[in-house]
Amino acid sequence: MNFENRTPRPFTRSSSQRMLGGVCAGLAEYFGIDLNLVRAGALLTAFVTGGTAVLLYLALWMIVPEH
């Protein structure tokens, strides 16, 4: 397997499938998984962590560029 020709993909927020900031859609596109699973996981994580995950989401919304 040749890894020399592979360039890393940048993590970006989605501008087409966004509900709020496009962070969950960007994660789904980056990892190639279903968007609804990422959103459900984010919601579940927000409840389990007592809202700390919401702060992480807001930070990613501000830091990660949009494509």
All heavy atoms as a GROMACS GRO file, in nm:
protein
  513
    1MET      N    1   0.085  -0.117   0.000
    1MET     CA    2   0.000   0.000   0.000
    1MET      C    3   0.090   0.124   0.000
    1MET      O    4   0.180   0.135   0.081
    1MET     CB    5  -0.090  -0.004   0.123
    1MET     CG    6  -0.196   0.100   0.120
    1MET     SD    7  -0.304   0.087   0.263
    1MET     CE    8  -0.444   0.010   0.190
    2ASN      N    9   0.064   0.215  -0.089
    2ASN     CA   10   0.146   0.334  -0.104
    2ASN      C   11   0.077   0.453  -0.037
    2ASN      O   12  -0.029   0.496  -0.079
    2ASN     CB   13   0.168   0.362  -0.252
    2ASN     CG   14   0.265   0.475  -0.276
    2ASN    OD1   15   0.321   0.530  -0.182
    2ASN    ND2   16   0.285   0.509  -0.401
    3PHE      N   17   0.141   0.506   0.066
    3PHE     CA   18   0.083   0.619   0.138
    3PHE      C   19   0.145   0.752   0.097
    3PHE      O   20   0.107   0.856   0.147
    3PHE     CB   21   0.102   0.600   0.289
    3PHE     CG   22   0.020   0.489   0.345
    3PHE    CD1   23   0.080   0.369   0.381
    3PHE    CD2   24  -0.115   0.502   0.360
    3PHE    CE1   25   0.005   0.265   0.433
    3PHE    CE2   26  -0.191   0.399   0.411
    3PHE     CZ   27  -0.130   0.281   0.447
    4GLU      N   28   0.240   0.750   0.005
    4GLU     CA   29   0.308   0.873  -0.033
    4GLU      C   30   0.218   0.966  -0.113
    4GLU      O   31   0.233   1.087  -0.105
    4GLU     CB   32   0.432   0.839  -0.114
    4GLU     CG   33   0.538   0.769  -0.032
    4GLU     CD   34   0.657   0.730  -0.116
    4GLU    OE1   35   0.669   0.780  -0.230
    4GLU    OE2   36   0.738   0.650  -0.069
    5ASN      N   37   0.125   0.913  -0.188
    5ASN     CA   38   0.040   0.996  -0.273
    5ASN      C   39  -0.085   1.046  -0.202
    5ASN      O   40  -0.162   1.121  -0.259
    5ASN     CB   41  -0.001   0.919  -0.398
    5ASN     CG   42   0.118   0.889  -0.486
    5ASN    OD1   43   0.216   0.961  -0.483
    5ASN    ND2   44   0.109   0.782  -0.561
    6ARG      N   45  -0.106   1.001  -0.079
    6ARG     CA   46  -0.228   1.040  -0.008
    6ARG      C   47  -0.206   1.174   0.064
    6ARG      O   48  -0.115   1.189   0.143
    6ARG     CB   49  -0.266   0.934   0.094
    6ARG     CG   50  -0.309   0.806   0.028
    6ARG     CD   51  -0.355   0.708   0.127
    6ARG     NE   52  -0.456   0.768   0.212
    6ARG     CZ   53  -0.546   0.701   0.279
    6ARG    NH1   54  -0.548   0.572   0.273
    6ARG    NH2   55  -0.634   0.761   0.354
    7THR      N   56  -0.291   1.269   0.034
    7THR     CA   57  -0.286   1.395   0.105
    7THR      C   58  -0.398   1.396   0.208
    7THR      O   59  -0.508   1.348   0.181
    7THR     CB   60  -0.304   1.515   0.009
    7THR    OG1   61  -0.428   1.499  -0.059
    7THR    CG2   62  -0.192   1.521  -0.092
    8PRO      N   63  -0.372   1.450   0.326
    8PRO     CA   64  -0.476   1.450   0.428
    8PRO      C   65  -0.591   1.543   0.390
    8PRO      O   66  -0.570   1.651   0.333
    8PRO     CB   67  -0.405   1.500   0.553
    8PRO     CG   68  -0.283   1.568   0.504
    8PRO     CD   69  -0.248   1.507   0.372
    9ARG      N   70  -0.712   1.497   0.419
    9ARG     CA   71  -0.829   1.580   0.393
    9ARG      C   72  -0.847   1.676   0.510
    9ARG      O   73  -0.836   1.637   0.625
    9ARG     CB   74  -0.956   1.495   0.384
    9ARG     CG   75  -0.960   1.400   0.270
    9ARG     CD   76  -1.087   1.322   0.273
    9ARG     NE   77  -1.092   1.249   0.401
    9ARG     CZ   78  -1.199   1.189   0.449
    9ARG    NH1   79  -1.310   1.192   0.383
    9ARG    NH2   80  -1.195   1.126   0.564
   10PRO      N   81  -0.878   1.800   0.484
   10PRO     CA   82  -0.904   1.891   0.595
   10PRO      C   83  -1.044   1.868   0.651
   10PRO      O   84  -1.137   1.832   0.579
   10PRO     CB   85  -0.893   2.030   0.531
   10PRO     CG   86  -0.927   2.007   0.388
   10PRO     CD   87  -0.879   1.867   0.355
   11PHE      N   88  -1.057   1.888   0.780
   11PHE     CA   89  -1.189   1.879   0.843
   11PHE      C   90  -1.255   2.014   0.831
   11PHE      O   91  -1.203   2.116   0.877
   11PHE     CB   92  -1.176   1.839   0.990
   11PHE     CG   93  -1.305   1.845   1.066
   11PHE    CD1   94  -1.413   1.768   1.027
   11PHE    CD2   95  -1.320   1.928   1.174
   11PHE    CE1   96  -1.532   1.773   1.095
   11PHE    CE2   97  -1.439   1.935   1.243
   11PHE     CZ   98  -1.545   1.858   1.203
   12THR      N   99  -1.371   2.019   0.765
   12THR     CA  100  -1.444   2.143   0.747
   12THR      C  101  -1.590   2.123   0.784
   12THR      O  102  -1.640   2.011   0.785
   12THR     CB  103  -1.438   2.192   0.600
   12THR    OG1  104  -1.489   2.089   0.516
   12THR    CG2  105  -1.296   2.226   0.560
   13ARG      N  106  -1.657   2.234   0.815
   13ARG     CA  107  -1.800   2.228   0.841
   13ARG      C  108  -1.874   2.224   0.709
   13ARG      O  109  -1.830   2.282   0.611
   13ARG     CB  110  -1.845   2.351   0.920
   13ARG     CG  111  -1.791   2.359   1.058
   13ARG     CD  112  -1.842   2.478   1.136
   13ARG     NE  113  -1.793   2.603   1.077
   13ARG     CZ  114  -1.871   2.705   1.043
   13ARG    NH1  115  -2.000   2.699   1.061
   13ARG    NH2  116  -1.820   2.813   0.991
   14SER      N  117  -1.987   2.159   0.708
   14SER     CA  118  -2.067   2.150   0.586
   14SER      C  119  -2.151   2.276   0.570
   14SER      O  120  -2.208   2.328   0.666
   14SER     CB  121  -2.158   2.028   0.592
   14SER     OG  122  -2.241   2.023   0.479
   15SER      N  123  -2.159   2.323   0.447
   15SER     CA  124  -2.245   2.438   0.420
   15SER      C  125  -2.377   2.397   0.356
   15SER      O  126  -2.470   2.475   0.350
   15SER     CB  127  -2.172   2.537   0.329
   15SER     OG  128  -2.138   2.475   0.208
   16SER      N  129  -2.385   2.271   0.311
   16SER     CA  130  -2.505   2.228   0.241
   16SER      C  131  -2.601   2.148   0.330
   16SER      O  132  -2.721   2.157   0.313
   16SER     CB  133  -2.467   2.144   0.119
   16SER     OG  134  -2.395   2.029   0.160
   17GLN      N  135  -2.550   2.070   0.425
   17GLN     CA  136  -2.636   1.985   0.506
   17GLN      C  137  -2.638   2.030   0.652
   17GLN      O  138  -2.656   1.950   0.741
   17GLN     CB  139  -2.586   1.840   0.499
   17GLN     CG  140  -2.596   1.782   0.364
   17GLN     CD  141  -2.552   1.637   0.364
   17GLN    OE1  142  -2.500   1.586   0.462
   17GLN    NE2  143  -2.574   1.570   0.254
   18ARG      N  144  -2.626   2.155   0.675
   18ARG     CA  145  -2.619   2.204   0.811
   18ARG      C  146  -2.756   2.225   0.872
   18ARG      O  147  -2.852   2.260   0.803
   18ARG     CB  148  -2.539   2.333   0.816
   18ARG     CG  149  -2.598   2.443   0.732
   18ARG     CD  150  -2.502   2.553   0.703
   18ARG     NE  151  -2.494   2.649   0.811
   18ARG     CZ  152  -2.396   2.738   0.822
   18ARG    NH1  153  -2.301   2.741   0.734
   18ARG    NH2  154  -2.396   2.823   0.920
   19MET      N  155  -2.764   2.202   1.001
   19MET     CA  156  -2.885   2.231   1.075
   19MET      C  157  -2.860   2.355   1.161
   19MET      O  158  -2.940   2.447   1.162
   19MET     CB  159  -2.927   2.114   1.162
   19MET     CG  160  -3.062   2.132   1.226
   19MET     SD  161  -3.122   1.984   1.307
   19MET     CE  162  -3.181   1.891   1.169
   20LEU      N  163  -2.749   2.356   1.232
   20LEU     CA  164  -2.707   2.475   1.307
   20LEU      C  165  -2.579   2.531   1.245
   20LEU      O  166  -2.583   2.622   1.166
   20LEU     CB  167  -2.682   2.441   1.454
   20LEU     CG  168  -2.805   2.429   1.543
   20LEU    CD1  169  -2.764   2.383   1.683
   20LEU    CD2  170  -2.876   2.561   1.552
   21GLY      N  171  -2.468   2.472   1.282
   21GLY     CA  172  -2.340   2.523   1.233
   21GLY      C  173  -2.272   2.436   1.131
   21GLY      O  174  -2.170   2.473   1.076
   22GLY      N  175  -2.323   2.317   1.106
   22GLY     CA  176  -2.264   2.227   1.010
   22GLY      C  177  -2.154   2.139   1.066
   22GLY      O  178  -2.086   2.071   0.991
   23VAL      N  179  -2.136   2.140   1.199
   23VAL     CA  180  -2.030   2.061   1.261
   23VAL      C  181  -2.060   1.911   1.249
   23VAL      O  182  -1.973   1.833   1.209
   23VAL     CB  183  -2.011   2.101   1.409
   23VAL    CG1  184  -1.908   2.012   1.476
   23VAL    CG2  185  -1.970   2.247   1.420
   24CYS      N  186  -2.180   1.870   1.281
   24CYS     CA  187  -2.216   1.727   1.273
   24CYS      C  188  -2.210   1.679   1.128
   24CYS      O  189  -2.162   1.568   1.101
   24CYS     CB  190  -2.355   1.703   1.329
   24CYS     SG  191  -2.364   1.719   1.508
   25ALA      N  192  -2.256   1.760   1.035
   25ALA     CA  193  -2.250   1.722   0.895
   25ALA      C  194  -2.106   1.712   0.846
   25ALA      O  195  -2.072   1.624   0.769
   25ALA     CB  196  -2.328   1.822   0.810
   26GLY      N  197  -2.021   1.801   0.895
   26GLY     CA  198  -1.879   1.795   0.860
   26GLY      C  199  -1.814   1.668   0.914
   26GLY      O  200  -1.733   1.605   0.846
   27LEU      N  201  -1.849   1.630   1.038
   27LEU     CA  202  -1.796   1.506   1.095
   27LEU      C  203  -1.845   1.385   1.017
   27LEU      O  204  -1.768   1.292   0.991
   27LEU     CB  205  -1.840   1.494   1.241
   27LEU     CG  206  -1.764   1.577   1.343
   27LEU    CD1  207  -1.833   1.572   1.478
   27LEU    CD2  208  -1.622   1.528   1.355
   28ALA      N  209  -1.972   1.386   0.979
   28ALA     CA  210  -2.026   1.274   0.902
   28ALA      C  211  -1.958   1.261   0.767
   28ALA      O  212  -1.926   1.150   0.723
   28ALA     CB  213  -2.177   1.291   0.885
   29GLU      N  214  -1.934   1.372   0.700
   29GLU     CA  215  -1.866   1.369   0.570
   29GLU      C  216  -1.721   1.323   0.587
   29GLU      O  217  -1.670   1.246   0.507
   29GLU     CB  218  -1.868   1.507   0.505
   29GLU     CG  219  -2.003   1.548   0.454
   29GLU     CD  220  -2.003   1.691   0.402
   29GLU    OE1  221  -1.895   1.754   0.394
   29GLU    OE2  222  -2.112   1.741   0.370
   30TYR      N  223  -1.653   1.371   0.689
   30TYR     CA  224  -1.512   1.338   0.710
   30TYR      C  225  -1.491   1.190   0.737
   30TYR      O  226  -1.401   1.128   0.683
   30TYR     CB  227  -1.456   1.422   0.826
   30TYR     CG  228  -1.308   1.407   0.846
   30TYR    CD1  229  -1.219   1.477   0.765
   30TYR    CD2  230  -1.256   1.324   0.944
   30TYR    CE1  231  -1.083   1.464   0.782
   30TYR    CE2  232  -1.120   1.310   0.961
   30TYR     CZ  233  -1.034   1.380   0.880
   30TYR     OH  234  -0.898   1.366   0.897
   31PHE      N  235  -1.576   1.131   0.822
   31PHE     CA  236  -1.561   0.991   0.858
   31PHE      C  237  -1.644   0.898   0.770
   31PHE      O  238  -1.634   0.776   0.783
   31PHE     CB  239  -1.598   0.969   1.005
   31PHE     CG  240  -1.497   1.029   1.099
   31PHE    CD1  241  -1.528   1.138   1.176
   31PHE    CD2  242  -1.370   0.975   1.109
   31PHE    CE1  243  -1.436   1.194   1.262
   31PHE    CE2  244  -1.276   1.029   1.196
   31PHE     CZ  245  -1.309   1.139   1.272
   32GLY      N  246  -1.728   0.952   0.683
   32GLY     CA  247  -1.806   0.870   0.591
   32GLY      C  248  -1.916   0.789   0.659
   32GLY      O  249  -1.939   0.674   0.621
   33ILE      N  250  -1.982   0.849   0.757
   33ILE     CA  251  -2.091   0.780   0.826
   33ILE      C  252  -2.220   0.860   0.810
   33ILE      O  253  -2.218   0.973   0.763
   33ILE     CB  254  -2.058   0.757   0.976
   33ILE    CG1  255  -2.024   0.888   1.045
   33ILE    CG2  256  -1.945   0.659   0.992
   33ILE    CD1  257  -1.995   0.873   1.193
   34ASP      N  258  -2.330   0.800   0.850
   34ASP     CA  259  -2.462   0.861   0.834
   34ASP      C  260  -2.475   0.986   0.922
   34ASP      O  261  -2.439   0.984   1.040
   34ASP     CB  262  -2.570   0.759   0.871
   34ASP     CG  263  -2.709   0.811   0.846
   34ASP    OD1  264  -2.729   0.882   0.745
   34ASP    OD2  265  -2.799   0.779   0.926
   35LEU      N  266  -2.526   1.090   0.866
   35LEU     CA  267  -2.542   1.217   0.936
   35LEU      C  268  -2.636   1.204   1.055
   35LEU      O  269  -2.611   1.263   1.161
   35LEU     CB  270  -2.594   1.324   0.838
   35LEU     CG  271  -2.630   1.460   0.897
   35LEU    CD1  272  -2.510   1.522   0.968
   35LEU    CD2  273  -2.680   1.551   0.788
   36ASN      N  274  -2.743   1.127   1.041
   36ASN     CA  275  -2.837   1.112   1.152
   36ASN      C  276  -2.774   1.042   1.271
   36ASN      O  277  -2.808   1.072   1.386
   36ASN     CB  278  -2.961   1.037   1.105
   36ASN     CG  279  -3.043   1.119   1.008
   36ASN    OD1  280  -3.052   1.239   1.021
   36ASN    ND2  281  -3.098   1.053   0.908
   37LEU      N  282  -2.682   0.950   1.247
   37LEU     CA  283  -2.611   0.885   1.358
   37LEU      C  284  -2.523   0.983   1.432
   37LEU      O  285  -2.515   0.981   1.555
   37LEU     CB  286  -2.527   0.768   1.306
   37LEU     CG  287  -2.601   0.645   1.259
   37LEU    CD1  288  -2.504   0.544   1.201
   37LEU    CD2  289  -2.679   0.584   1.373
   38VAL      N  290  -2.457   1.072   1.359
   38VAL     CA  291  -2.371   1.172   1.423
   38VAL      C  292  -2.456   1.268   1.505
   38VAL      O  293  -2.420   1.302   1.619
   38VAL     CB  294  -2.288   1.247   1.318
   38VAL    CG1  295  -2.207   1.358   1.381
   38VAL    CG2  296  -2.198   1.151   1.243
   39ARG      N  297  -2.568   1.311   1.451
   39ARG     CA  298  -2.655   1.404   1.525
   39ARG      C  299  -2.714   1.338   1.649
   39ARG      O  300  -2.720   1.400   1.756
   39ARG     CB  301  -2.768   1.453   1.434
   39ARG     CG  302  -2.720   1.552   1.332
   39ARG     CD  303  -2.833   1.601   1.244
   39ARG     NE  304  -2.785   1.702   1.150
   39ARG     CZ  305  -2.843   1.732   1.036
   39ARG    NH1  306  -2.953   1.668   1.002
   39ARG    NH2  307  -2.793   1.824   0.958
   40ALA      N  308  -2.755   1.212   1.637
   40ALA     CA  309  -2.808   1.139   1.754
   40ALA      C  310  -2.699   1.120   1.858
   40ALA      O  311  -2.723   1.136   1.978
   40ALA     CB  312  -2.865   1.005   1.711
   41GLY      N  313  -2.579   1.090   1.813
   41GLY     CA  314  -2.466   1.075   1.906
   41GLY      C  315  -2.432   1.206   1.975
   41GLY      O  316  -2.400   1.207   2.095
   42ALA      N  317  -2.439   1.316   1.902
   42ALA     CA  318  -2.411   1.447   1.962
   42ALA      C  319  -2.518   1.482   2.067
   42ALA      O  320  -2.486   1.534   2.174
   42ALA     CB  321  -2.406   1.554   1.854
   43LEU      N  322  -2.642   1.453   2.036
   43LEU     CA  323  -2.750   1.480   2.130
   43LEU      C  324  -2.736   1.393   2.256
   43LEU      O  325  -2.749   1.443   2.368
   43LEU     CB  326  -2.885   1.455   2.063
   43LEU     CG  327  -3.009   1.492   2.141
   43LEU    CD1  328  -3.011   1.642   2.170
   43LEU    CD2  329  -3.132   1.452   2.063
   44LEU      N  330  -2.708   1.266   2.236
   44LEU     CA  331  -2.689   1.175   2.350
   44LEU      C  332  -2.569   1.218   2.434
   44LEU      O  333  -2.577   1.220   2.557
   44LEU     CB  334  -2.670   1.032   2.299
   44LEU     CG  335  -2.649   0.925   2.405
   44LEU    CD1  336  -2.776   0.910   2.489
   44LEU    CD2  337  -2.614   0.794   2.340
   45THR      N  338  -2.462   1.256   2.368
   45THR     CA  339  -2.342   1.301   2.440
   45THR      C  340  -2.371   1.429   2.518
   45THR      O  341  -2.321   1.446   2.630
   45THR     CB  342  -2.227   1.323   2.342
   45THR    OG1  343  -2.205   1.203   2.268
   45THR    CG2  344  -2.100   1.362   2.413
   46ALA      N  345  -2.450   1.518   2.462
   46ALA     CA  346  -2.485   1.641   2.533
   46ALA      C  347  -2.563   1.612   2.661
   46ALA      O  348  -2.540   1.676   2.764
   46ALA     CB  349  -2.566   1.733   2.442
   47PHE      N  350  -2.653   1.515   2.656
   47PHE     CA  351  -2.728   1.479   2.777
   47PHE      C  352  -2.640   1.409   2.879
   47PHE      O  353  -2.648   1.436   2.998
   47PHE     CB  354  -2.848   1.390   2.742
   47PHE     CG  355  -2.965   1.467   2.688
   47PHE    CD1  356  -3.010   1.444   2.559
   47PHE    CD2  357  -3.029   1.563   2.764
   47PHE    CE1  358  -3.117   1.514   2.508
   47PHE    CE2  359  -3.136   1.634   2.714
   47PHE     CZ  360  -3.180   1.610   2.585
   48VAL      N  361  -2.555   1.317   2.832
   48VAL     CA  362  -2.470   1.240   2.923
   48VAL      C  363  -2.367   1.329   2.993
   48VAL      O  364  -2.340   1.310   3.112
   48VAL     CB  365  -2.402   1.124   2.847
   48VAL    CG1  366  -2.294   1.057   2.930
   48VAL    CG2  367  -2.505   1.022   2.802
   49THR      N  368  -2.312   1.425   2.922
   49THR     CA  369  -2.208   1.510   2.979
   49THR      C  370  -2.265   1.632   3.052
   49THR      O  371  -2.189   1.714   3.103
   49THR     CB  372  -2.111   1.560   2.871
   49THR    OG1  373  -2.182   1.638   2.775
   49THR    CG2  374  -2.040   1.444   2.805
   50GLY      N  375  -2.394   1.643   3.057
   50GLY     CA  376  -2.456   1.755   3.127
   50GLY      C  377  -2.438   1.888   3.056
   50GLY      O  378  -2.436   1.993   3.120
   51GLY      N  379  -2.422   1.886   2.927
   51GLY     CA  380  -2.411   2.009   2.849
   51GLY      C  381  -2.269   2.046   2.811
   51GLY      O  382  -2.248   2.142   2.738
   52THR      N  383  -2.170   1.973   2.860
   52THR     CA  384  -2.032   2.004   2.827
   52THR      C  385  -2.006   1.984   2.677
   52THR      O  386  -1.929   2.058   2.616
   52THR     CB  387  -1.936   1.916   2.908
   52THR    OG1  388  -1.966   1.933   3.046
   52THR    CG2  389  -1.792   1.952   2.882
   53ALA      N  390  -2.071   1.887   2.617
   53ALA     CA  391  -2.056   1.863   2.474
   53ALA      C  392  -2.109   1.980   2.391
   53ALA      O  393  -2.060   2.004   2.281
   53ALA     CB  394  -2.126   1.734   2.434
   54VAL      N  395  -2.204   2.053   2.445
   54VAL     CA  396  -2.256   2.170   2.375
   54VAL      C  397  -2.146   2.276   2.364
   54VAL      O  398  -2.132   2.342   2.261
   54VAL     CB  399  -2.381   2.227   2.448
   54VAL    CG1  400  -2.427   2.355   2.384
   54VAL    CG2  401  -2.492   2.123   2.448
   55LEU      N  402  -2.066   2.290   2.469
   55LEU     CA  403  -1.955   2.385   2.464
   55LEU      C  404  -1.851   2.343   2.360
   55LEU      O  405  -1.796   2.427   2.289
   55LEU     CB  406  -1.889   2.397   2.601
   55LEU     CG  407  -1.977   2.456   2.711
   55LEU    CD1  408  -1.904   2.452   2.844
   55LEU    CD2  409  -2.018   2.598   2.677
   56LEU      N  410  -1.826   2.213   2.350
   56LEU     CA  411  -1.735   2.163   2.248
   56LEU      C  412  -1.790   2.189   2.108
   56LEU      O  413  -1.717   2.230   2.018
   56LEU     CB  414  -1.710   2.013   2.268
   56LEU     CG  415  -1.620   1.946   2.165
   56LEU    CD1  416  -1.480   2.004   2.169
   56LEU    CD2  417  -1.618   1.797   2.189
   57TYR      N  418  -1.920   2.169   2.089
   57TYR     CA  419  -1.984   2.196   1.960
   57TYR      C  420  -1.969   2.344   1.924
   57TYR      O  421  -1.933   2.378   1.811
   57TYR     CB  422  -2.132   2.158   1.965
   57TYR     CG  423  -2.202   2.176   1.833
   57TYR    CD1  424  -2.210   2.071   1.743
   57TYR    CD2  425  -2.262   2.297   1.798
   57TYR    CE1  426  -2.274   2.087   1.620
   57TYR    CE2  427  -2.324   2.314   1.676
   57TYR     CZ  428  -2.331   2.208   1.588
   57TYR     OH  429  -2.392   2.225   1.466
   58LEU      N  430  -1.993   2.431   2.020
   58LEU     CA  431  -1.980   2.575   1.994
   58LEU      C  432  -1.837   2.613   1.961
   58LEU      O  433  -1.813   2.698   1.874
   58LEU     CB  434  -2.031   2.655   2.114
   58LEU     CG  435  -2.181   2.647   2.141
   58LEU    CD1  436  -2.215   2.718   2.272
   58LEU    CD2  437  -2.259   2.705   2.025
   59ALA      N  438  -1.741   2.551   2.029
   59ALA     CA  439  -1.600   2.579   2.000
   59ALA      C  440  -1.564   2.534   1.859
   59ALA      O  441  -1.495   2.605   1.785
   59ALA     CB  442  -1.511   2.510   2.103
   60LEU      N  443  -1.611   2.414   1.820
   60LEU     CA  444  -1.585   2.366   1.685
   60LEU      C  445  -1.652   2.455   1.581
   60LEU      O  446  -1.598   2.477   1.473
   60LEU     CB  447  -1.632   2.221   1.670
   60LEU     CG  448  -1.547   2.116   1.740
   60LEU    CD1  449  -1.615   1.980   1.733
   60LEU    CD2  450  -1.409   2.110   1.679
   61TRP      N  451  -1.769   2.506   1.613
   61TRP     CA  452  -1.841   2.595   1.522
   61TRP      C  453  -1.758   2.721   1.494
   61TRP      O  454  -1.754   2.771   1.383
   61TRP     CB  455  -1.974   2.632   1.584
   61TRP     CG  456  -2.074   2.702   1.495
   61TRP    CD1  457  -2.054   2.751   1.368
   61TRP    CD2  458  -2.208   2.731   1.526
   61TRP    NE1  459  -2.168   2.808   1.322
   61TRP    CE2  460  -2.265   2.797   1.417
   61TRP    CE3  461  -2.287   2.707   1.636
   61TRP    CZ2  462  -2.396   2.842   1.415
   61TRP    CZ3  463  -2.419   2.750   1.634
   61TRP    CH2  464  -2.473   2.817   1.525
   62MET      N  465  -1.690   2.770   1.597
   62MET     CA  466  -1.610   2.892   1.581
   62MET      C  467  -1.475   2.866   1.518
   62MET      O  468  -1.423   2.950   1.445
   62MET     CB  469  -1.591   2.959   1.717
   62MET     CG  470  -1.718   3.017   1.775
   62MET     SD  471  -1.691   3.111   1.924
   62MET     CE  472  -1.648   2.984   2.039
   63ILE      N  473  -1.416   2.747   1.542
   63ILE     CA  474  -1.278   2.721   1.499
   63ILE      C  475  -1.270   2.658   1.360
   63ILE      O  476  -1.185   2.696   1.281
   63ILE     CB  477  -1.208   2.630   1.603
   63ILE    CG1  478  -1.194   2.703   1.736
   63ILE    CG2  479  -1.074   2.582   1.552
   63ILE    CD1  480  -1.148   2.616   1.849
   64VAL      N  481  -1.357   2.563   1.331
   64VAL     CA  482  -1.347   2.486   1.207
   64VAL      C  483  -1.401   2.570   1.089
   64VAL      O  484  -1.511   2.623   1.097
   64VAL     CB  485  -1.427   2.353   1.218
   64VAL    CG1  486  -1.426   2.278   1.088
   64VAL    CG2  487  -1.371   2.269   1.330
   65PRO      N  488  -1.323   2.578   0.981
   65PRO     CA  489  -1.370   2.657   0.866
   65PRO      C  490  -1.481   2.587   0.791
   65PRO      O  491  -1.497   2.465   0.796
   65PRO     CB  492  -1.244   2.667   0.778
   65PRO     CG  493  -1.162   2.550   0.816
   65PRO     CD  494  -1.190   2.522   0.960
   66GLU      N  495  -1.558   2.666   0.719
   66GLU     CA  496  -1.670   2.615   0.639
   66GLU      C  497  -1.624   2.594   0.495
   66GLU      O  498  -1.542   2.668   0.444
   66GLU     CB  499  -1.784   2.718   0.643
   66GLU     CG  500  -1.910   2.675   0.577
   66GLU     CD  501  -2.019   2.779   0.592
   66GLU    OE1  502  -1.994   2.887   0.644
   66GLU    OE2  503  -2.131   2.748   0.552
   67HIS      N  504  -1.679   2.491   0.431
   67HIS     CA  505  -1.644   2.471   0.289
   67HIS      C  506  -1.764   2.495   0.202
   67HIS      O  507  -1.874   2.498   0.237
   67HIS     CB  508  -1.586   2.332   0.263
   67HIS     CG  509  -1.686   2.221   0.256
   67HIS    ND1  510  -1.723   2.152   0.365
   67HIS    CD2  511  -1.754   2.169   0.152
   67HIS    CE1  512  -1.811   2.060   0.330
   67HIS    NE2  513  -1.833   2.068   0.200
   0.00000   0.00000   0.00000
